[in-house]
Amino acid sequence: MGPWPGGEDAWPREADGRVSAPYDPELLAAGDTRNVEDRYRYWRHEAIVADLDTRRHELHVAVENWEHDFNIGSIIRTANAFNVGAFHIVGRRRWNRRGAMVTDRYQHEHHHADVADLLAWARENAYTVIAVDNVPGSVPLERFDLPRRCVLVFGQEGPGLSAEALAGARALVHITQFGSTRSINAGAAAAITMHAWIRQYAGIPQG
């Protein structure tokens, strides 16, 4: 989006002449090229985060970060689209942010040195940990009622979840597949699982 139509004289303002609270004068003047919904065009970053905070979901997502996987960024971008309460990075503090497309800036991030720390956080905050991986002992996501207050834990592309994550989760689910491939891309699997939670709890209005 280019500069606000009509120039500075047409900027949204309060009765006393100040620029209206959510808007950023620099964006109004120069334009807004960020990847945000139209309702947030020209808003200050802090104002967008504050507005999202008023309606974040009780769903959290966690990703084990042992191999600096590009899929982490994709998962975080989807977490932003569904406005999850927060995302958790387990392992390395630094993670591959390229796939997130800057959406992590609008979310709340928690770092855990290891799985034990994530599990402790979940216990202290009354969240149920649900592991997502297509390994023996998992149950079909399609037949499983996800808890409202849950942390969905995802592993790396290839190796999947660690033994510690699998052992520490309250339940283990997988996405049913019907083709020849052994597994779904980690980012895609995370999106499917998050959407399953959204269908249960988001209260989407009927069309």
trRosetta pair geometry for C-beta under 8 A, 3 or more apart (Angstrom, degrees):
i j d omega theta_ij theta_ji phi_ij phi_ji
1 31 5.7 -173 103 -163 61 84
1 32 4.8 6 61 58 109 86
1 33 7.3 -156 36 -75 59 43
1 41 5.4 37 19 -150 164 129
1 42 7.5 -83 98 -45 140 89
2 31 4.4 -58 -152 -104 31 123
3 7 7.2 27 132 -101 127 47
3 28 6.8 52 -160 155 74 44
3 29 5.8 -22 -130 178 112 24
3 30 6.3 -134 -86 141 89 1
3 31 5.0 -67 -53 -59 48 76
4 7 7.2 146 85 -90 86 4
4 8 7.9 96 65 -85 119 34
4 10 6.3 -165 132 89 109 98
4 11 5.7 87 90 -97 162 71
4 28 4.4 -8 -20 -161 127 80
4 29 7.6 -23 13 -64 97 29
4 42 6.4 55 -75 -101 103 152
5 10 6.5 -58 100 99 61 151
6 9 6.5 -100 148 73 96 83
6 10 2.9 41 104 -4 131 156
7 10 6.0 94 60 17 53 98
8 11 5.6 -20 -158 -18 46 116
8 28 7.6 95 -108 129 63 116
8 29 6.9 13 -79 -97 95 90
11 19 5.8 -47 146 -117 131 92
11 20 8.0 -162 150 7 85 89
11 23 7.2 166 -174 128 101 156
11 25 7.6 19 -148 -119 155 74
11 28 5.2 50 -119 179 113 149
12 19 7.0 70 83 -162 67 67
12 20 4.2 -36 124 4 104 131
12 23 5.8 142 62 -25 110 152
13 17 5.7 -19 175 -156 135 28
13 18 6.3 152 -157 79 85 32
13 19 5.9 -64 -104 -105 71 33
13 20 6.0 -139 -107 -39 14 77
14 17 7.0 -30 71 36 75 22
14 18 4.8 3 34 59 114 87
14 19 7.7 30 -2 89 86 13
14 20 5.8 138 -49 -97 73 58
14 21 7.4 65 -60 -34 118 77
19 23 5.3 -112 162 82 108 112
19 25 5.3 -149 -35 -72 167 93
19 28 7.0 -147 -139 -2 135 156
20 23 5.1 67 69 9 84 114
21 47 7.0 147 135 -110 81 132
22 43 4.6 -32 156 -131 102 96
22 44 6.3 -147 -177 23 49 86
22 47 4.0 146 -141 175 77 154
22 48 7.9 99 -165 -54 108 57
22 51 7.6 30 -121 -45 132 127
23 27 7.3 -135 -173 67 74 109
23 28 5.9 46 170 -53 118 121
23 42 5.2 -2 -138 136 92 102
23 43 6.2 -74 -96 -104 43 44
23 44 6.9 86 141 -24 10 82
23 47 7.9 -29 -35 30 23 166
24 27 4.1 64 80 14 109 109
24 28 6.6 180 87 -14 55 84
24 42 6.2 -156 41 177 80 59
24 43 6.6 69 -10 148 95 18
24 44 4.4 130 -66 -79 99 69
24 45 7.8 42 -63 -11 141 64
25 28 5.4 -53 -144 36 34 115
25 29 6.2 27 159 -16 67 109
26 29 6.0 -61 -149 40 28 107
26 30 5.9 -9 166 11 67 116
27 30 6.4 -69 -126 54 26 87
27 31 7.0 -72 -168 98 60 16
27 32 4.7 40 -169 -78 112 95
27 41 7.9 -173 152 170 128 59
27 42 4.6 171 115 -134 118 59
27 43 7.7 -31 68 37 158 21
27 44 7.9 -166 8 -79 131 48
28 42 5.3 66 -75 -152 70 123
32 36 7.5 -56 158 43 122 115
32 41 5.0 158 71 -158 151 75
32 42 5.2 -120 -40 -65 140 55
34 102 7.5 -107 -147 99 93 143
35 101 5.9 -18 46 149 157 120
35 102 6.9 133 37 59 109 110
35 103 7.4 -62 89 -68 117 88
36 40 4.2 -87 154 85 128 122
36 41 6.7 172 87 -72 109 51
36 43 7.6 -120 134 43 159 106
36 48 6.7 -77 -138 -124 143 149
37 40 5.3 81 63 14 76 101
37 41 8.0 -104 107 -34 45 76
38 41 5.4 -18 -159 -20 47 117
40 43 4.7 -77 -166 25 67 131
40 48 5.0 55 -149 -109 129 112
40 51 7.7 -164 -99 59 104 146
43 47 4.7 -123 179 84 104 121
43 48 5.1 122 107 -57 129 89
43 51 7.9 -36 -179 1 158 139
44 47 4.3 90 61 2 88 107
44 48 7.2 -155 91 -8 47 82
45 48 5.8 -56 -155 31 34 111
45 49 6.6 29 153 -15 67 105
45 105 6.8 -53 -159 146 125 120
45 106 7.7 -127 -163 -88 83 79
46 49 5.8 -53 -148 38 34 111
46 50 6.2 35 153 -21 66 108
47 50 5.7 -53 -145 37 31 113
47 51 6.4 32 155 -19 64 105
48 51 5.9 -58 -151 36 30 109
48 52 6.4 28 153 -16 65 107
48 106 6.0 -57 121 -124 116 112
49 52 5.7 -56 -148 38 31 111
49 53 6.3 39 151 -28 65 105
49 106 5.6 -155 -89 -145 79 61
50 53 5.5 -49 -150 27 32 118
50 54 7.3 39 151 -28 59 96
51 54 6.0 -47 -164 16 37 113
51 55 8.0 -14 156 18 61 100
52 55 6.9 -92 -164 54 37 79
52 56 6.2 58 151 -67 78 90
52 83 5.9 -152 -160 -135 99 109
52 106 6.1 91 -1 170 163 100
52 107 8.0 -82 127 -90 150 54
53 56 6.0 -22 -133 -18 36 114
55 83 6.7 7 106 149 85 151
56 83 5.4 -140 -121 159 59 93
56 84 6.9 21 -169 130 96 21
56 85 4.8 110 144 -104 119 53
56 86 7.9 46 173 -39 146 61
57 82 6.7 -40 15 146 143 89
57 83 5.8 112 -5 100 94 82
57 84 5.6 -54 61 -120 104 42
57 85 5.9 -106 83 -41 53 78
57 197 7.7 116 154 132 146 119
57 198 7.7 -76 -98 -98 165 74
57 201 7.0 110 -152 107 116 120
57 202 6.8 -45 -99 -100 131 82
58 85 5.8 22 -135 -42 22 133
58 148 5.4 35 79 152 141 83
58 149 4.8 -70 161 -96 125 66
58 150 7.8 75 123 19 93 54
58 201 7.5 -79 42 151 103 153
59 82 7.1 -33 76 129 140 124
59 84 4.8 -83 97 -129 91 92
59 85 6.3 163 69 1 41 92
59 150 6.5 -8 -122 63 67 77
59 152 7.1 5 -169 -5 99 107
59 194 6.8 118 154 -142 150 81
59 197 5.0 100 -96 141 141 153
59 198 7.9 -61 -10 -63 158 66
59 201 7.5 154 -41 67 109 140
60 84 5.9 124 -111 167 32 115
60 85 5.1 -54 -74 61 81 105
60 86 5.3 -6 -124 62 103 75
60 87 6.9 167 -168 -95 75 33
60 88 6.4 47 163 -14 116 107
60 127 6.4 -10 27 -149 129 152
60 150 7.3 -148 40 106 77 41
60 151 4.4 -26 81 -106 107 78
60 152 7.4 180 92 21 52 67
61 75 6.5 -155 144 162 144 110
61 76 7.9 -167 85 -95 130 52
61 79 5.1 -122 29 -97 136 125
61 84 5.7 -4 -4 171 96 174
61 87 5.1 -17 69 -119 88 84
61 88 7.0 -163 101 26 43 78
61 151 7.0 153 -104 -162 16 65
61 152 5.0 -23 -114 64 73 94
61 153 7.8 158 -166 -85 55 31
61 154 6.9 3 -174 0 101 111
61 190 6.8 69 -152 -162 140 115
61 194 6.7 -31 -73 -86 130 114
62 87 7.1 159 -88 -170 39 61
62 88 3.8 -21 -107 70 88 112
62 89 7.6 -165 -154 -66 68 16
62 90 5.8 49 175 -24 108 114
62 112 7.7 -3 -146 22 123 131
62 118 5.7 86 -147 -149 157 141
62 129 7.9 -24 25 -135 140 98
62 151 5.3 33 -12 171 113 112
62 152 7.1 179 26 86 71 44
62 153 4.6 -19 71 -108 107 74
62 154 7.1 169 88 23 54 68
63 69 8.0 -127 169 60 123 119
63 72 5.1 145 131 -124 157 90
63 75 5.7 132 -73 81 137 154
63 76 7.8 -80 -3 -53 143 87
63 87 7.3 6 2 180 100 107
63 88 7.3 164 20 86 58 62
63 89 6.1 -19 64 -114 88 58
63 90 6.8 -168 90 23 37 86
63 95 7.6 92 91 -142 124 151
63 153 7.6 168 -81 -158 28 56
63 154 5.1 -20 -107 69 74 96
63 155 7.8 156 -155 -99 63 11
63 190 8.0 -14 -87 -99 107 146
64 90 4.8 -42 -106 76 57 112
64 91 5.7 73 -170 -17 65 127
64 115 7.4 -13 -101 -75 110 97
64 153 7.3 53 -32 -180 92 97
64 154 7.3 -142 13 96 78 50
64 155 5.2 -5 38 -124 123 58
64 156 6.1 -81 88 -33 99 84
64 161 6.5 130 -1 -130 141 60
64 162 5.9 165 -133 -11 162 104
64 165 6.3 -95 -58 -46 132 149
65 68 7.0 53 -175 -80 88 39
65 69 7.2 -136 -129 23 62 89
65 72 6.2 38 -101 -94 99 150
65 89 5.1 6 -13 -171 138 93
65 90 6.2 154 14 69 80 49
65 91 4.1 -163 67 67 71 114
65 92 4.6 -106 119 48 110 87
65 95 4.8 -81 -130 -100 145 108
65 156 7.9 119 -115 -77 26 102
66 91 5.0 -111 -70 -144 61 161
66 92 7.1 143 -104 -9 26 101
66 156 6.0 -85 48 -40 94 141
66 159 7.8 -50 69 65 132 144
66 162 7.4 110 -34 -62 144 117
67 156 5.0 78 30 -143 119 152
67 158 7.9 -19 44 51 169 122
67 159 7.5 133 -22 19 140 124
68 92 6.8 -23 -71 61 78 159
68 94 7.7 -2 -108 110 102 88
68 95 6.9 -177 -128 -143 59 48
68 96 5.2 102 177 -43 73 106
69 72 5.3 117 80 -24 85 93
69 96 6.3 -137 84 26 30 133
69 156 4.8 178 -47 -140 144 87
69 157 5.4 151 -147 11 130 95
69 186 7.0 4 155 60 145 156
70 73 6.3 -46 -177 26 55 109
70 74 7.2 51 135 -13 73 105
70 96 5.2 -87 -99 127 44 150
70 98 6.5 -37 -139 61 90 112
70 99 5.5 107 172 -31 77 126
70 157 8.0 -11 49 1 77 139
71 74 5.2 -55 -155 38 51 116
71 75 6.2 53 149 -23 77 101
71 99 6.9 -18 -128 40 16 169
71 156 7.6 140 49 -150 123 50
71 157 5.2 130 -10 -41 141 112
71 185 6.9 -171 -111 170 126 88
71 186 4.1 63 164 76 162 116
71 187 4.4 -143 -151 -47 90 92
71 190 7.8 139 164 1 107 131
72 75 5.8 -56 -153 34 32 111
72 76 6.4 28 153 -17 67 106
72 89 7.5 51 -162 -116 134 100
72 95 5.0 -100 123 173 157 121
72 96 5.4 121 48 55 114 87
72 97 8.0 -52 100 -80 106 38
72 99 7.0 137 73 52 52 122
72 100 7.8 -32 116 -52 73 101
73 76 5.7 -55 -147 37 33 110
73 77 6.4 37 153 -23 66 103
73 95 7.6 169 -58 133 74 100
73 96 5.6 -88 -28 113 108 80
73 97 5.4 115 -99 -163 113 24
73 98 5.3 -114 -32 66 173 50
73 99 2.6 135 91 59 112 82
73 100 3.9 -106 -154 -30 84 70
73 101 7.4 113 167 -10 111 61
73 104 7.9 -80 -132 -37 72 118
74 77 5.7 -51 -149 31 31 113
74 78 6.7 29 153 -15 63 103
74 99 4.2 -51 -46 157 68 138
74 100 7.6 -110 -45 -71 22 48
74 186 7.8 121 70 93 123 83
74 187 3.3 -11 109 -127 137 137
74 190 7.6 134 110 53 91 130
75 78 5.9 -57 -154 37 33 109
75 79 6.4 38 147 -24 65 105
75 87 7.7 138 122 -141 98 137
75 154 6.1 -159 -121 61 154 156
75 186 7.1 -50 -57 134 117 93
75 187 5.6 -130 -55 -120 69 69
75 190 4.3 -7 -120 101 98 170
75 191 7.8 -136 -117 -48 57 70
76 79 5.3 -48 -148 33 37 118
76 80 6.7 42 151 -22 64 98
76 87 5.5 -166 -117 75 86 179
76 97 7.8 -42 55 -131 152 66
76 99 7.6 122 43 96 94 90
76 100 4.4 -17 83 -109 121 108
76 103 6.3 162 128 84 88 105
76 104 5.2 0 158 -79 140 95
76 107 7.1 -152 -171 41 95 155
77 80 5.7 -50 -157 30 34 113
77 81 6.8 37 146 -21 64 102
77 99 6.3 -108 -13 140 125 78
77 100 5.1 -178 -56 -139 85 44
77 101 5.6 53 -105 30 126 102
77 103 4.8 112 -118 33 64 146
78 81 5.3 -49 -151 31 40 115
78 82 6.5 19 156 -2 69 106
78 187 7.2 149 -15 -173 131 82
78 190 6.1 144 64 112 146 104
78 191 4.6 -123 -131 -96 155 85
78 194 5.9 150 139 40 115 154
79 82 6.2 -67 -148 49 30 96
79 84 4.5 -56 -165 19 89 127
79 87 5.0 69 138 -69 171 121
79 103 7.9 147 68 125 78 124
79 107 6.5 52 115 -115 111 159
79 194 6.8 -141 -92 -112 59 155
80 83 7.1 26 -173 -77 36 45
80 84 7.8 -66 -65 22 25 86
80 100 7.8 100 -14 -164 132 86
80 103 3.8 -118 -5 169 166 123
80 104 7.4 -110 -58 -70 125 34
80 106 5.8 79 -138 73 117 112
80 107 5.6 -108 -90 -49 86 121
81 103 7.8 -23 -39 -156 68 154
82 194 5.2 -164 5 157 165 123
82 195 7.3 -138 -88 -80 136 56
82 197 7.8 82 173 77 148 107
82 198 5.6 -111 -140 -72 119 127
82 202 7.8 -101 -159 -88 91 136
84 87 6.5 82 86 -61 131 79
84 107 7.3 27 66 -139 84 124
84 194 7.1 -79 -66 -141 122 122
85 108 7.1 -42 149 50 57 122
86 107 6.6 136 -131 169 47 94
86 108 4.0 -57 -110 86 98 101
86 109 6.8 179 -169 -80 93 18
86 110 5.8 58 149 -11 133 104
87 104 7.6 -83 49 -125 136 89
87 107 5.9 32 7 142 103 141
87 108 7.5 153 23 82 60 55
87 109 5.9 -20 70 -111 84 66
87 110 7.4 -168 97 28 38 77
88 109 7.7 142 -97 -164 31 55
88 110 4.5 -24 -108 72 80 102
88 111 7.5 160 -160 -92 64 20
88 112 6.0 19 -179 -4 110 113
88 118 6.0 111 153 -122 147 110
88 121 7.5 168 -117 80 144 154
88 151 6.8 5 14 -155 137 126
89 92 7.5 -66 157 81 115 58
89 93 7.0 101 105 -138 131 35
89 95 5.3 -127 -135 -36 139 142
89 109 6.7 9 -5 -171 107 102
89 110 7.3 179 24 88 66 51
89 111 5.2 -21 66 -112 98 71
89 112 7.2 176 86 27 48 70
90 112 4.8 -18 -110 71 72 106
90 114 6.8 48 -172 -164 94 17
90 115 5.9 50 -171 -81 141 57
90 117 7.7 168 -129 66 89 98
90 118 5.3 -34 -96 -44 121 137
90 153 7.8 14 -3 -143 146 106
90 165 7.7 121 102 -82 165 120
91 112 7.9 23 -13 86 39 73
91 113 7.6 55 -108 -176 18 32
91 114 7.1 64 -83 -100 54 46
92 95 6.4 141 95 -73 100 70
93 111 5.2 23 -121 -150 81 150
96 99 6.9 44 123 10 99 97
97 100 4.9 -52 -166 26 67 123
97 104 6.3 -82 -139 11 107 144
99 187 7.2 -105 166 -100 151 144
100 103 5.1 -133 172 45 81 85
100 104 4.6 3 171 -25 151 102
102 105 5.5 -16 175 4 76 119
103 106 5.9 -57 -169 34 56 107
103 107 6.9 40 142 -13 76 113
104 107 5.7 -73 -151 43 44 108
104 109 6.4 32 -173 -63 105 126
110 121 6.9 125 161 -158 150 165
112 115 7.4 83 126 -94 130 18
112 117 4.0 177 -160 95 99 112
112 118 4.3 143 96 -59 176 79
112 121 6.6 -110 -88 -8 126 135
113 117 5.4 86 41 -3 77 151
114 117 5.5 105 57 6 64 99
114 118 7.6 -122 108 -1 40 89
114 164 7.3 -29 169 122 98 163
115 118 5.5 -54 -153 36 41 113
115 119 6.2 40 152 -19 72 104
115 162 6.3 -137 -45 71 141 129
115 164 4.0 152 52 121 151 120
115 165 5.0 -131 -123 -70 138 71
115 168 5.9 163 153 20 117 151
116 119 5.8 -55 -148 37 31 111
116 120 6.4 34 152 -21 64 106
116 164 7.1 -68 -45 -178 73 132
116 168 7.6 -159 -93 -92 48 154
117 120 5.6 -51 -147 35 33 113
117 121 6.5 38 152 -21 64 102
118 121 5.7 -53 -152 33 33 113
118 122 6.5 33 151 -20 65 105
118 129 7.4 100 133 -108 103 136
118 151 7.4 -168 174 135 106 157
118 153 7.5 101 143 -103 150 125
118 168 8.0 112 83 113 98 149
119 122 5.6 -52 -149 34 34 114
119 123 6.5 34 153 -19 65 103
119 129 6.3 -52 -111 -29 73 158
119 168 4.6 -88 -85 178 139 136
120 123 5.8 -52 -149 35 33 110
120 124 6.3 29 155 -17 66 109
121 124 5.9 -61 -148 39 29 109
121 125 6.1 -2 163 6 66 116
121 127 7.7 -7 120 41 77 125
122 125 6.4 -76 -142 52 24 92
122 127 4.3 -97 -148 75 78 97
122 128 7.2 114 178 -91 120 5
122 129 5.0 -7 -148 -50 173 102
122 151 5.5 -102 -101 10 118 137
123 126 7.8 27 -175 -71 27 34
126 149 6.1 12 120 127 84 152
127 149 5.1 -119 -112 151 63 92
127 150 6.2 130 -173 -125 84 21
127 151 5.0 65 147 -23 130 99
128 147 4.3 61 43 44 141 156
128 149 6.4 104 9 95 84 73
128 150 4.6 -38 70 -107 88 82
128 151 7.2 -172 86 21 39 71
128 170 4.9 -48 -168 19 95 153
128 171 7.8 23 160 12 115 98
129 150 7.2 151 -93 -162 15 77
129 151 5.0 -23 -108 65 66 103
129 153 6.0 21 -170 -22 96 123
129 168 6.4 -9 93 124 153 89
129 169 4.7 -121 118 -124 99 65
129 170 5.6 133 62 -2 66 87
130 146 6.4 -60 -35 -135 172 90
130 147 7.2 177 -44 24 123 97
130 150 5.1 16 -3 -179 115 129
130 151 7.0 168 25 78 70 48
130 152 5.4 -28 74 -105 100 60
130 153 6.9 174 83 14 44 81
130 169 6.0 82 -137 -167 17 116
130 170 6.5 -45 -79 57 60 93
130 171 5.3 -13 -124 66 82 91
130 172 7.7 167 -169 -89 62 26
130 173 6.3 5 176 7 109 112
131 138 7.9 -109 98 -107 97 106
131 153 5.0 -35 -106 66 61 109
131 161 5.5 38 -162 -108 116 174
131 165 5.6 131 -109 144 121 94
131 166 5.6 133 179 -107 173 51
131 169 3.6 -117 -20 -40 103 167
131 171 7.3 -160 32 97 75 44
131 172 4.7 -18 72 -110 106 75
131 173 7.4 159 85 23 55 64
132 141 7.6 27 -128 -79 99 123
132 152 5.8 23 -23 -173 124 97
132 153 6.6 173 14 73 79 52
132 154 5.5 -20 61 -91 113 72
132 161 7.7 138 65 -46 47 129
132 172 7.8 171 -84 -158 21 57
132 173 5.7 -25 -110 71 67 85
132 174 7.2 130 -165 -96 62 43
132 175 7.8 32 -169 -27 105 90
132 189 6.4 160 144 147 124 113
132 190 7.2 135 86 -95 154 60
132 193 5.2 -44 -113 -84 152 164
133 138 6.4 -155 81 -73 63 145
133 155 6.0 34 -88 8 120 124
133 160 4.7 89 -140 -170 124 120
133 161 4.6 -107 -50 6 146 113
133 166 6.9 -63 44 -92 143 103
133 172 6.6 -45 49 -163 87 102
133 174 6.5 -45 100 -89 28 91
134 138 6.3 -119 -128 52 33 153
134 160 7.9 -120 42 -113 63 139
134 174 4.0 97 -99 -141 67 132
134 175 7.1 -67 -69 42 110 65
134 177 7.6 -3 -112 -3 155 119
134 182 7.8 175 92 159 137 70
134 183 5.9 -171 40 -110 132 88
135 138 5.7 101 57 -21 60 115
135 160 6.7 134 -50 147 117 162
135 161 7.7 -105 -8 45 138 103
135 166 7.0 -37 64 -118 150 139
135 172 7.2 -59 60 170 97 137
135 174 7.4 175 19 -70 47 128
137 172 5.9 42 113 71 93 142
138 172 4.3 -98 -105 128 77 98
138 173 5.7 114 -172 -145 100 10
138 174 4.1 86 122 -21 141 104
139 143 6.6 -97 160 74 103 104
139 144 5.5 117 105 -67 115 121
139 171 7.1 -46 30 -179 118 107
139 172 7.0 116 11 85 74 65
139 173 5.6 -44 68 -110 73 67
139 174 7.3 161 71 22 24 78
140 143 4.7 63 78 17 104 100
140 144 6.7 179 92 -17 52 97
140 173 7.1 11 137 -158 13 85
140 174 6.5 -51 -106 70 41 75
140 175 7.8 64 -152 -137 67 19
140 176 5.0 13 -135 -52 112 108
141 144 5.5 -72 -141 38 33 113
141 173 4.5 90 -81 164 74 124
141 174 6.5 -127 -25 86 90 25
141 175 5.3 -14 16 -90 131 58
141 176 7.3 -138 37 -10 82 78
141 192 7.4 105 94 129 162 106
141 193 6.2 -112 -130 -109 150 82
141 196 5.7 -107 164 -79 116 171
142 175 7.9 87 -32 -142 89 55
142 176 5.7 -39 1 5 126 123
142 196 8.0 -120 -90 -120 45 131
144 171 7.0 161 -157 147 136 145
144 173 5.1 -114 35 -107 163 129
145 200 7.0 129 -152 -124 73 145
146 150 5.7 -114 176 27 94 156
146 152 7.8 -19 -143 -75 133 106
146 196 6.3 116 -15 116 134 104
146 197 5.0 -74 87 -95 155 83
146 200 6.1 -178 51 22 98 158
147 150 4.3 126 69 -56 94 111
147 170 7.9 19 -9 79 138 149
148 200 7.8 -138 -90 119 69 118
148 201 5.6 134 -122 -107 85 146
150 197 7.3 -141 57 -112 118 132
152 190 7.3 137 123 -141 130 79
152 193 5.6 150 -157 130 149 129
152 194 6.8 -140 38 -78 160 71
152 197 7.3 -119 -42 -36 132 139
153 161 6.6 76 124 -117 105 127
153 165 5.4 -158 141 -167 144 122
153 169 6.3 -133 34 -88 132 120
154 161 7.4 -126 -176 -75 22 96
154 186 6.2 118 172 -172 120 100
154 189 7.1 148 -130 96 119 108
154 190 5.1 -21 -80 -87 158 109
154 193 7.9 174 -76 44 110 147
155 159 6.5 -113 157 96 125 75
155 160 4.2 72 79 173 151 37
155 161 3.6 -133 -55 -64 126 48
155 162 6.8 164 -116 -17 115 57
155 165 6.9 176 -77 66 99 155
155 186 7.2 -115 81 -125 58 126
156 159 5.3 26 70 51 109 95
156 160 6.9 -74 56 -24 62 9
156 186 7.0 -67 178 -83 22 161
157 185 7.0 -14 -115 -153 114 62
157 186 4.6 -114 -76 -11 77 126
159 162 8.0 25 134 -78 116 59
160 183 8.0 -128 -75 -125 108 155
161 165 4.3 -112 -177 83 110 129
161 166 5.3 130 109 -53 123 87
162 165 4.8 97 56 6 79 100
162 166 7.1 -146 95 -3 43 88
163 166 5.7 -57 -147 40 33 112
163 167 6.1 29 157 -17 68 110
164 167 6.0 -59 -144 40 27 107
164 168 6.0 14 162 -12 64 117
165 168 6.0 -64 -138 43 26 103
165 169 6.3 35 163 -36 64 105
166 169 6.3 -49 -148 16 25 112
166 172 6.3 29 -147 -96 79 133
169 172 5.8 107 89 -70 136 75
173 193 7.3 134 94 -124 125 118
175 184 6.1 -19 69 9 136 143
175 189 5.8 -151 2 -135 137 87
175 192 5.5 48 -107 104 145 147
175 193 7.0 -109 -63 -62 110 87
177 181 6.9 -100 -180 73 148 82
177 183 7.9 -140 -39 -116 158 24
177 184 6.8 -170 -84 -45 123 99
181 184 7.4 101 108 -75 128 48
183 189 7.7 -36 176 -56 88 138
184 188 5.1 -110 163 88 108 114
184 189 4.5 135 89 -64 115 94
184 192 7.4 5 126 6 163 141
185 188 4.3 77 68 12 96 109
185 189 6.7 -168 86 -11 45 86
186 189 5.7 -54 -144 36 30 112
186 190 6.4 32 157 -20 64 105
187 190 5.8 -54 -151 34 30 112
187 191 6.6 31 152 -20 64 105
188 191 5.6 -54 -150 34 34 112
188 192 6.5 34 153 -19 67 103
189 192 5.8 -53 -149 35 32 111
189 193 6.4 26 156 -15 65 109
190 193 5.9 -59 -147 39 30 107
190 194 6.2 29 157 -18 67 108
191 194 5.9 -55 -144 38 28 109
191 195 6.3 26 157 -18 63 109
192 195 5.9 -61 -151 38 27 109
192 196 6.6 35 150 -27 63 101
193 196 5.5 -44 -153 24 36 116
193 197 7.1 35 149 -15 62 97
194 197 5.7 -53 -161 33 39 111
194 198 6.5 41 144 -21 68 104
195 198 5.1 -48 -146 35 42 117
195 199 6.4 47 154 -24 68 98
196 199 5.9 -50 -151 31 31 112
196 200 6.9 27 151 -16 60 106
197 200 5.8 -62 -157 37 35 110
197 201 6.1 -27 169 26 71 113
197 202 7.9 91 122 -38 68 95
198 201 6.9 -89 -134 56 21 75
198 202 4.4 8 -163 -24 70 133
198 204 7.4 53 159 -40 94 117
199 202 7.3 -2 -58 20 15 105
199 204 7.8 -38 -117 7 47 125
